[in-house]
């Protein structure tokens, strides 16, 4: 991931500045209000949001107000639920944050206690769903390491403007466990595995369905092949396979037509040359 030099320096300087502040707040068990003040400063000074125009506490949800929300060009980008720095982030906190976000139609939700940040994507389906996109511990990061800066770049204003979270999510979804399981169980991969097994044991014959059953029962975990997400992944793999087959078929037809046209053109040229010579 490419981070602009200016942003990289701001993140590096921000880590150096805020890590001692967070450690101090953690040691004195700062309350939620004090933690929220630190989070606001992190969002502004390290992540690049304008404190006065792009951060708000005035987003009303069910008669109460959310802790923080980022707002760029009049559009809410992310809702941020803040807990006291000494509190472990729990499932109930996640549900609260997701409920707030879903009520306002905000897709991205962050849950933080100041140093641990968990970012979720709300999936507006029926029933409502959500998934953890990434989490990071600011206190564990090294301000000199580019890979560590990349871990928090996704939280920056620049990343949000360039759809960094969306791109990261797309890449993550492409390699999720459900897609990988579906690919492994596809006819193409099963055939490759059969071929490799024949190389190991030429005398053993393994039927495709038998091999698939062994992989399903003894190799893959049940949760990656027997759930709604697994079915979605399976359909996605089948759709991609059909598309590939259709593309190859169309290319073959195109090549055949091109070759036929070239032959016709060549024949026409020969005929024209014969006629020219006779005249």
FIDO-802066 format. One record per residue (C-alpha): residue in three letters; x, y, z. Coordinates in Angstrom, 3 decimals. Example, Ala and Ser with C-alpha at 12.3 -4.5 7.8 and 13.67 -1.06 7.14 Angstrom:
<rec aa="ALA" u="12.300" v="-4.500" w="7.800"/>
<rec aa="SER" u="13.670" v="-1.060" w="7.140"/>
***
This chain:
<rec aa="UNK" u="0.000" v="0.000" w="0.000"/>
<rec aa="UNK" u="1.430" v="3.353" w="-1.036"/>
<rec aa="UNK" u="1.209" v="6.070" w="1.617"/>
<rec aa="UNK" u="1.878" v="9.703" w="0.650"/>
<rec aa="UNK" u="5.128" v="10.929" w="2.213"/>
<rec aa="UNK" u="3.347" v="13.747" w="4.044"/>
<rec aa="UNK" u="0.808" v="11.346" w="5.556"/>
<rec aa="UNK" u="3.494" v="8.809" w="6.467"/>
<rec aa="UNK" u="5.402" v="11.464" w="8.418"/>
<rec aa="UNK" u="2.233" v="12.605" w="10.159"/>
<rec aa="UNK" u="1.442" v="9.039" w="11.231"/>
<rec aa="UNK" u="4.997" v="8.439" w="12.416"/>
<rec aa="UNK" u="5.074" v="11.678" w="14.398"/>
<rec aa="UNK" u="1.602" v="10.914" w="15.725"/>
<rec aa="UNK" u="2.652" v="7.536" w="17.089"/>
<rec aa="UNK" u="5.651" v="9.062" w="18.844"/>
<rec aa="UNK" u="3.414" v="11.723" w="20.351"/>
<rec aa="UNK" u="0.358" v="9.696" w="21.344"/>
<rec aa="UNK" u="1.855" v="6.408" w="22.546"/>
<rec aa="UNK" u="3.155" v="7.986" w="25.807"/>
<rec aa="UNK" u="-0.168" v="9.810" w="26.256"/>
<rec aa="UNK" u="-2.119" v="6.572" w="25.847"/>
<rec aa="UNK" u="0.202" v="4.677" w="28.202"/>
<rec aa="UNK" u="-0.222" v="7.386" w="30.831"/>
<rec aa="UNK" u="-4.004" v="7.367" w="30.438"/>
<rec aa="UNK" u="-4.041" v="3.578" w="30.692"/>
<rec aa="UNK" u="-1.908" v="3.560" w="33.850"/>
<rec aa="UNK" u="-4.243" v="6.008" w="35.619"/>
<rec aa="UNK" u="-7.344" v="4.213" w="34.243"/>
<rec aa="UNK" u="-8.740" v="7.310" w="32.510"/>
<rec aa="UNK" u="-12.523" v="7.461" w="32.246"/>
<rec aa="UNK" u="-14.534" v="7.410" w="29.025"/>
<rec aa="UNK" u="-14.772" v="11.185" w="28.756"/>
<rec aa="UNK" u="-10.985" v="11.636" w="29.023"/>
<rec aa="UNK" u="-10.409" v="8.758" w="26.598"/>
<rec aa="UNK" u="-12.788" v="10.390" w="24.126"/>
<rec aa="UNK" u="-10.757" v="13.611" w="24.288"/>
<rec aa="UNK" u="-7.585" v="11.681" w="23.411"/>
<rec aa="UNK" u="-9.367" v="9.872" w="20.570"/>
<rec aa="UNK" u="-10.540" v="13.216" w="19.178"/>
<rec aa="UNK" u="-6.956" v="14.498" w="19.178"/>
<rec aa="UNK" u="-5.740" v="11.293" w="17.485"/>
<rec aa="UNK" u="-8.377" v="11.657" w="14.772"/>
<rec aa="UNK" u="-7.338" v="15.244" w="14.208"/>
<rec aa="UNK" u="-3.559" v="15.313" w="14.645"/>
<rec aa="UNK" u="-2.641" v="11.808" w="13.481"/>
<rec aa="UNK" u="-5.468" v="10.741" w="11.142"/>
<rec aa="UNK" u="-5.872" v="14.165" w="9.536"/>
<rec aa="UNK" u="-9.504" v="15.151" w="10.169"/>
<rec aa="UNK" u="-10.360" v="18.784" w="10.809"/>
<rec aa="UNK" u="-11.368" v="18.871" w="14.458"/>
<rec aa="UNK" u="-13.935" v="21.614" w="13.982"/>
<rec aa="UNK" u="-15.615" v="20.735" w="10.689"/>
<rec aa="UNK" u="-15.084" v="16.989" w="10.129"/>
<rec aa="UNK" u="-15.531" v="15.554" w="13.626"/>
<rec aa="UNK" u="-18.882" v="15.723" w="15.395"/>
<rec aa="UNK" u="-20.574" v="14.576" w="18.588"/>
<rec aa="UNK" u="-23.934" v="15.874" w="17.437"/>
<rec aa="UNK" u="-25.165" v="12.786" w="15.576"/>
<rec aa="UNK" u="-28.432" v="11.893" w="17.308"/>
<rec aa="UNK" u="-29.365" v="8.228" w="17.409"/>
<rec aa="UNK" u="-32.534" v="7.029" w="19.121"/>
<rec aa="UNK" u="-32.666" v="10.037" w="21.432"/>
<rec aa="UNK" u="-28.988" v="9.876" w="22.378"/>
<rec aa="UNK" u="-25.776" v="11.043" w="20.723"/>
<rec aa="UNK" u="-22.950" v="8.917" w="19.367"/>
<rec aa="UNK" u="-19.467" v="9.435" w="20.776"/>
<rec aa="UNK" u="-17.907" v="10.615" w="17.509"/>
<rec aa="UNK" u="-18.485" v="10.568" w="13.785"/>
<rec aa="UNK" u="-16.356" v="11.693" w="10.859"/>
<rec aa="UNK" u="-18.048" v="13.860" w="8.244"/>
<rec aa="UNK" u="-16.476" v="14.960" w="4.956"/>
<rec aa="UNK" u="-18.237" v="17.253" w="2.491"/>
<rec aa="UNK" u="-21.468" v="16.875" w="4.408"/>
<rec aa="UNK" u="-21.433" v="13.065" w="4.293"/>
<rec aa="UNK" u="-20.883" v="10.834" w="7.308"/>
<rec aa="UNK" u="-17.968" v="8.455" w="6.712"/>
<rec aa="UNK" u="-17.513" v="6.553" w="9.961"/>
<rec aa="UNK" u="-19.193" v="6.285" w="13.325"/>
<rec aa="UNK" u="-16.795" v="5.877" w="16.268"/>
<rec aa="UNK" u="-17.854" v="4.359" w="19.568"/>
<rec aa="UNK" u="-15.405" v="5.151" w="22.396"/>
<rec aa="UNK" u="-14.983" v="3.188" w="25.622"/>
<rec aa="UNK" u="-12.765" v="4.008" w="28.597"/>
<rec aa="UNK" u="-9.140" v="3.067" w="28.018"/>
<rec aa="UNK" u="-9.154" v="0.465" w="30.781"/>
<rec aa="UNK" u="-12.146" v="-1.431" w="29.378"/>
<rec aa="UNK" u="-11.758" v="-4.536" w="27.246"/>
<rec aa="UNK" u="-13.797" v="-4.245" w="24.059"/>
<rec aa="UNK" u="-16.575" v="-6.847" w="24.158"/>
<rec aa="UNK" u="-19.212" v="-8.238" w="21.816"/>
<rec aa="UNK" u="-21.883" v="-6.123" w="23.517"/>
<rec aa="UNK" u="-19.880" v="-2.987" w="22.667"/>
<rec aa="UNK" u="-19.606" v="-4.114" w="19.053"/>
<rec aa="UNK" u="-23.361" v="-4.684" w="18.852"/>
<rec aa="UNK" u="-23.996" v="-1.222" w="20.281"/>
<rec aa="UNK" u="-21.712" v="0.417" w="17.713"/>
<rec aa="UNK" u="-23.219" v="-1.559" w="14.817"/>
<rec aa="UNK" u="-26.760" v="-0.722" w="15.952"/>
<rec aa="UNK" u="-25.868" v="2.980" w="15.989"/>
<rec aa="UNK" u="-24.312" v="2.807" w="12.528"/>
<rec aa="UNK" u="-27.151" v="0.816" w="10.987"/>
<rec aa="UNK" u="-29.733" v="3.249" w="12.314"/>
<rec aa="UNK" u="-28.032" v="6.062" w="10.440"/>
<rec aa="UNK" u="-27.106" v="4.059" w="7.358"/>
<rec aa="UNK" u="-23.381" v="4.490" w="8.037"/>
<rec aa="UNK" u="-21.451" v="1.567" w="6.584"/>
<rec aa="UNK" u="-18.199" v="1.886" w="8.546"/>
<rec aa="UNK" u="-18.081" v="1.684" w="12.336"/>
<rec aa="UNK" u="-15.046" v="1.872" w="14.609"/>
<rec aa="UNK" u="-14.915" v="0.707" w="18.210"/>
<rec aa="UNK" u="-11.998" v="1.923" w="20.297"/>
<rec aa="UNK" u="-10.722" v="2.324" w="23.837"/>
<rec aa="UNK" u="-8.060" v="4.739" w="22.638"/>
<rec aa="UNK" u="-5.287" v="2.338" w="21.754"/>
<rec aa="UNK" u="-7.176" v="-0.647" w="20.329"/>
<rec aa="UNK" u="-9.180" v="0.156" w="17.202"/>
<rec aa="UNK" u="-11.615" v="-2.300" w="15.625"/>
<rec aa="UNK" u="-13.223" v="-1.360" w="12.311"/>
<rec aa="UNK" u="-16.403" v="-3.083" w="11.149"/>
<rec aa="UNK" u="-18.332" v="-3.010" w="7.908"/>
<rec aa="UNK" u="-22.092" v="-3.129" w="8.277"/>
<rec aa="UNK" u="-23.811" v="-5.351" w="5.727"/>
<rec aa="UNK" u="-27.282" v="-3.988" w="5.125"/>
<rec aa="UNK" u="-28.939" v="-7.321" w="4.443"/>
<rec aa="UNK" u="-31.847" v="-9.175" w="6.009"/>
<rec aa="UNK" u="-31.018" v="-9.968" w="8.698"/>
<rec aa="UNK" u="-28.499" v="-7.189" w="9.305"/>
<rec aa="UNK" u="-24.933" v="-8.440" w="9.426"/>
<rec aa="UNK" u="-21.457" v="-7.060" w="10.029"/>
<rec aa="UNK" u="-17.866" v="-8.194" w="9.817"/>
<rec aa="UNK" u="-14.561" v="-7.158" w="11.315"/>
<rec aa="UNK" u="-12.412" v="-5.605" w="8.598"/>
<rec aa="UNK" u="-9.303" v="-5.011" w="10.656"/>
<rec aa="UNK" u="-8.117" v="-4.217" w="14.159"/>
<rec aa="UNK" u="-4.950" v="-2.584" w="15.388"/>
<rec aa="UNK" u="-3.234" v="-1.905" w="18.706"/>
<rec aa="UNK" u="-1.609" v="1.533" w="18.491"/>
<rec aa="UNK" u="0.617" v="0.816" w="21.494"/>
<rec aa="UNK" u="2.182" v="-2.173" w="19.712"/>
<rec aa="UNK" u="3.163" v="-0.237" w="16.584"/>
<rec aa="UNK" u="6.659" v="0.933" w="15.674"/>
<rec aa="UNK" u="6.696" v="4.428" w="14.180"/>
<rec aa="UNK" u="9.782" v="3.507" w="12.129"/>
<rec aa="UNK" u="8.184" v="0.542" w="10.347"/>
<rec aa="UNK" u="6.323" v="1.178" w="7.094"/>
<rec aa="UNK" u="4.191" v="-1.930" w="7.599"/>
<rec aa="UNK" u="2.982" v="-0.589" w="10.956"/>
<rec aa="UNK" u="2.135" v="2.773" w="9.427"/>
<rec aa="UNK" u="0.142" v="0.940" w="6.759"/>
<rec aa="UNK" u="-1.893" v="-0.671" w="9.535"/>
<rec aa="UNK" u="-3.246" v="2.706" w="10.646"/>
<rec aa="UNK" u="-3.294" v="4.467" w="7.277"/>
<rec aa="UNK" u="-6.731" v="2.948" w="6.642"/>
<rec aa="UNK" u="-8.088" v="5.120" w="9.465"/>
<rec aa="UNK" u="-6.886" v="8.377" w="7.923"/>
<rec aa="UNK" u="-8.877" v="11.036" w="6.132"/>
<rec aa="UNK" u="-6.783" v="10.482" w="3.001"/>
<rec aa="UNK" u="-7.590" v="6.775" w="2.956"/>
<rec aa="UNK" u="-11.294" v="7.453" w="3.390"/>
<rec aa="UNK" u="-11.305" v="9.961" w="0.519"/>
<rec aa="UNK" u="-9.549" v="7.437" w="-1.742"/>
<rec aa="UNK" u="-11.845" v="4.569" w="-0.691"/>
<rec aa="UNK" u="-8.930" v="2.828" w="1.014"/>
<rec aa="UNK" u="-11.205" v="0.832" w="3.294"/>
<rec aa="UNK" u="-13.276" v="-0.365" w="0.347"/>
<rec aa="UNK" u="-10.171" v="-1.472" w="-1.568"/>
<rec aa="UNK" u="-8.819" v="-3.236" w="1.513"/>
<rec aa="UNK" u="-12.156" v="-4.949" w="2.078"/>
<rec aa="UNK" u="-12.355" v="-6.121" w="-1.550"/>
<rec aa="UNK" u="-8.865" v="-7.607" w="-1.324"/>
<rec aa="UNK" u="-9.662" v="-9.258" w="1.987"/>
<rec aa="UNK" u="-12.924" v="-10.699" w="0.669"/>
<rec aa="UNK" u="-11.158" v="-12.158" w="-2.362"/>
<rec aa="UNK" u="-8.935" v="-14.251" w="-0.108"/>
<rec aa="UNK" u="-11.384" v="-15.069" w="2.670"/>
<rec aa="UNK" u="-11.662" v="-18.623" w="3.970"/>
<rec aa="UNK" u="-14.999" v="-19.262" w="2.258"/>
<rec aa="UNK" u="-13.694" v="-18.365" w="-1.202"/>
<rec aa="UNK" u="-10.555" v="-20.437" w="-0.675"/>
<rec aa="UNK" u="-12.574" v="-23.442" w="0.482"/>
<rec aa="UNK" u="-14.900" v="-23.135" w="-2.517"/>
<rec aa="UNK" u="-11.937" v="-22.946" w="-4.893"/>
<rec aa="UNK" u="-10.297" v="-26.001" w="-3.318"/>
<rec aa="UNK" u="-13.531" v="-27.969" w="-3.782"/>
<rec aa="UNK" u="-14.055" v="-26.799" w="-7.366"/>
<rec aa="UNK" u="-13.785" v="-29.368" w="-10.161"/>
<rec aa="UNK" u="-10.671" v="-27.666" w="-11.524"/>
<rec aa="UNK" u="-8.712" v="-27.912" w="-8.279"/>
<rec aa="UNK" u="-9.998" v="-31.397" w="-7.467"/>
<rec aa="UNK" u="-8.629" v="-32.567" w="-10.825"/>
<rec aa="UNK" u="-5.264" v="-30.942" w="-10.078"/>
<rec aa="UNK" u="-5.135" v="-32.679" w="-6.689"/>
<rec aa="UNK" u="-6.004" v="-36.038" w="-8.317"/>
<rec aa="UNK" u="-3.165" v="-35.555" w="-10.786"/>
<rec aa="UNK" u="-0.682" v="-34.806" w="-8.008"/>
<rec aa="UNK" u="-1.870" v="-37.846" w="-6.029"/>
<rec aa="UNK" u="-1.276" v="-40.057" w="-9.080"/>
<rec aa="UNK" u="2.295" v="-38.802" w="-9.180"/>
<rec aa="UNK" u="2.783" v="-39.799" w="-5.550"/>
<rec aa="UNK" u="1.014" v="-43.146" w="-5.873"/>
<rec aa="UNK" u="0.521" v="-44.150" w="-9.537"/>
<rec aa="UNK" u="-1.096" v="-47.434" w="-8.544"/>
<rec aa="UNK" u="-3.882" v="-45.751" w="-6.557"/>
<rec aa="UNK" u="-7.006" v="-44.555" w="-8.325"/>
<rec aa="UNK" u="-9.014" v="-41.869" w="-6.550"/>
<rec aa="UNK" u="-12.455" v="-40.904" w="-7.803"/>
<rec aa="UNK" u="-13.291" v="-37.209" w="-7.895"/>
<rec aa="UNK" u="-16.272" v="-37.440" w="-5.534"/>
<rec aa="UNK" u="-14.354" v="-39.595" w="-3.054"/>
<rec aa="UNK" u="-11.524" v="-37.047" w="-2.992"/>
<rec aa="UNK" u="-13.945" v="-34.181" w="-2.507"/>
<rec aa="UNK" u="-15.592" v="-36.002" w="0.428"/>
<rec aa="UNK" u="-12.224" v="-36.610" w="2.109"/>
<rec aa="UNK" u="-11.322" v="-32.935" w="1.800"/>
<rec aa="UNK" u="-14.705" v="-31.861" w="3.162"/>
<rec aa="UNK" u="-14.653" v="-34.266" w="6.086"/>
<rec aa="UNK" u="-10.991" v="-34.393" w="7.103"/>
<rec aa="UNK" u="-9.193" v="-31.338" w="5.696"/>
<rec aa="UNK" u="-11.472" v="-28.322" w="5.743"/>
<rec aa="UNK" u="-13.299" v="-27.021" w="8.775"/>
<rec aa="UNK" u="-17.040" v="-27.454" w="8.732"/>
<rec aa="UNK" u="-17.704" v="-23.723" w="9.251"/>
<rec aa="UNK" u="-16.108" v="-22.823" w="5.903"/>
<rec aa="UNK" u="-18.213" v="-25.219" w="3.814"/>
<rec aa="UNK" u="-21.564" v="-25.443" w="5.601"/>
<rec aa="UNK" u="-22.956" v="-21.947" w="6.017"/>
<rec aa="UNK" u="-24.589" v="-19.168" w="4.020"/>
<rec aa="UNK" u="-21.260" v="-17.462" w="3.282"/>
<rec aa="UNK" u="-19.868" v="-20.758" w="2.003"/>
<rec aa="UNK" u="-22.800" v="-21.090" w="-0.392"/>
<rec aa="UNK" u="-22.267" v="-17.540" w="-1.638"/>
<rec aa="UNK" u="-18.576" v="-18.282" w="-2.217"/>
<rec aa="UNK" u="-19.426" v="-21.519" w="-4.060"/>
<rec aa="UNK" u="-21.801" v="-19.667" w="-6.402"/>
<rec aa="UNK" u="-19.170" v="-16.989" w="-6.980"/>
<rec aa="UNK" u="-16.541" v="-19.578" w="-7.950"/>
<rec aa="UNK" u="-18.979" v="-21.390" w="-10.286"/>
<rec aa="UNK" u="-19.958" v="-18.095" w="-11.911"/>
<rec aa="UNK" u="-16.302" v="-17.180" w="-12.474"/>
<rec aa="UNK" u="-15.606" v="-20.627" w="-13.952"/>
<rec aa="UNK" u="-18.551" v="-20.353" w="-16.377"/>
<rec aa="UNK" u="-17.456" v="-16.877" w="-17.386"/>
<rec aa="UNK" u="-13.946" v="-18.146" w="-18.092"/>
<rec aa="UNK" u="-15.296" v="-21.020" w="-20.202"/>
<rec aa="UNK" u="-17.581" v="-18.680" w="-22.163"/>
<rec aa="UNK" u="-14.732" v="-16.250" w="-22.774"/>
<rec aa="UNK" u="-12.498" v="-19.027" w="-24.089"/>
<rec aa="UNK" u="-15.325" v="-20.272" w="-26.337"/>
<rec aa="UNK" u="-15.909" v="-16.761" w="-27.713"/>
<rec aa="UNK" u="-12.183" v="-16.289" w="-28.320"/>
<rec aa="UNK" u="-12.009" v="-19.602" w="-30.183"/>
<rec aa="UNK" u="-14.964" v="-18.627" w="-32.380"/>
<rec aa="UNK" u="-13.345" v="-15.251" w="-33.041"/>
<rec aa="UNK" u="-10.063" v="-16.901" w="-34.014"/>
<rec aa="UNK" u="-11.873" v="-19.343" w="-36.308"/>
<rec aa="UNK" u="-13.799" v="-16.519" w="-37.986"/>
<rec aa="UNK" u="-10.657" v="-14.455" w="-38.351"/>
<rec aa="UNK" u="-8.804" v="-17.377" w="-39.877"/>
<rec aa="UNK" u="-11.701" v="-18.077" w="-42.253"/>
<rec aa="UNK" u="-11.843" v="-14.424" w="-43.316"/>
<rec aa="UNK" u="-8.111" v="-14.392" w="-43.885"/>
<rec aa="UNK" u="-8.430" v="-17.513" w="-46.074"/>
<rec aa="UNK" u="-11.251" v="-15.914" w="-48.057"/>
<rec aa="UNK" u="-9.249" v="-12.723" w="-48.453"/>
<rec aa="UNK" u="-6.223" v="-14.691" w="-49.574"/>
<rec aa="UNK" u="-8.335" v="-16.625" w="-52.095"/>
<rec aa="UNK" u="-9.796" v="-13.376" w="-53.433"/>
<rec aa="UNK" u="-6.339" v="-11.918" w="-53.837"/>
<rec aa="UNK" u="-5.169" v="-14.991" w="-55.769"/>
<rec aa="UNK" u="-8.213" v="-14.828" w="-58.053"/>
<rec aa="UNK" u="-7.631" v="-11.148" w="-58.724"/>
<rec aa="UNK" u="-3.972" v="-11.816" w="-59.558"/>
<rec aa="UNK" u="-4.906" v="-14.627" w="-62.004"/>
<rec aa="UNK" u="-7.436" v="-12.382" w="-63.736"/>
<rec aa="UNK" u="-4.888" v="-9.567" w="-63.934"/>
<rec aa="UNK" u="-2.302" v="-11.871" w="-65.529"/>
<rec aa="UNK" u="-4.823" v="-13.224" w="-68.069"/>
<rec aa="UNK" u="-5.705" v="-9.692" w="-69.141"/>
***
